[in-house]
């Protein structure tokens, strides 16, 4: 028996969705960091910062959409399963 009263699946979903909220800002931050460091090292201000910022934004949105698609796919399968049980 679970200490959460059988709600482990709900807590797992909550943890997955809260991690999705951190994907976009962390991807942007990583892009900014690498762009800044490379700009300082190669003296190319601000071009690499801007390029890696764009790469970070694109990467963040791709990861966000991938995670949401996975979540939607899981939920769609569970709703079909529940409908088939009811019939």
N, C-alpha and C positions, 0 to 999 in steps of 0.2 A: 504494500500500500504506500502510496506517495504521500509526502508531507504536504503537498499542495492540493490534496483532495482530487486527484485525477486530472489536474489542469496542466500537466507538464507540456502537453502539445501547445497549449495557449501561450505558455511562457517561452517556449522555443520559437514560436512565431513572433512574439514580441521582441525577443533578442535579435532575430534575423532582421526584422524591419527597422529596429533602432540602429543596427550596424549599417543598413542601407543609407540612413540619414548622414552618416559620416563619410561615405564614399566620395561624394562630390567635393566637399571642402578639402579633404585630405589629398585628393588627386590634384587639385588646384595648388595647394600648398607645396606639394612635391615638385610640380612643374615650376613654380616660382622660385623655389630654392635652387634647383639645378640651373635654371636660367640665370639667376643672379650670380651664382658661383662661377659659371662659365663666362659670363660677361666680365666679371672682375679679372678672371685669369687670362682671357683672350683680348681684353680691352675692346669689346665690341658693343659697349653700352648703346642703347637699350635693346638691341635686336634679338639676342638670344633669350633675354628675359621675356620679351613679347612672344617669341616663337614657342618657348616652353610653356608659357601661360596658356596659349592656344592648345598645345598638345595636352596639357593637364585638364583643361575644360572638356576637350573631346573625349579623353580617356575617362573622366569622371561621369559624363553623360552616358557613354557606352556601358560602363559598369552599372550605372543606375538602371538603365533600361534592361540590361541583362538580368539583374536581380529581380526587377519587377515582373519581367516576363516569366521567370522561374516561379515566382510566388503565384502569379496568375494561373500558370499551368497546374501547379499543385492544388490550388483552390478549385479550379475547374474540374479536375479529376475527382476531388472529394465530393463536390456537389453532385456530379453524375452518379457517384457511388451511393450517396444518400438517397437520391431519387430512385435508383434501382432497388434499394432495400425497402422503400416505402411501397413499391408496386408488388 
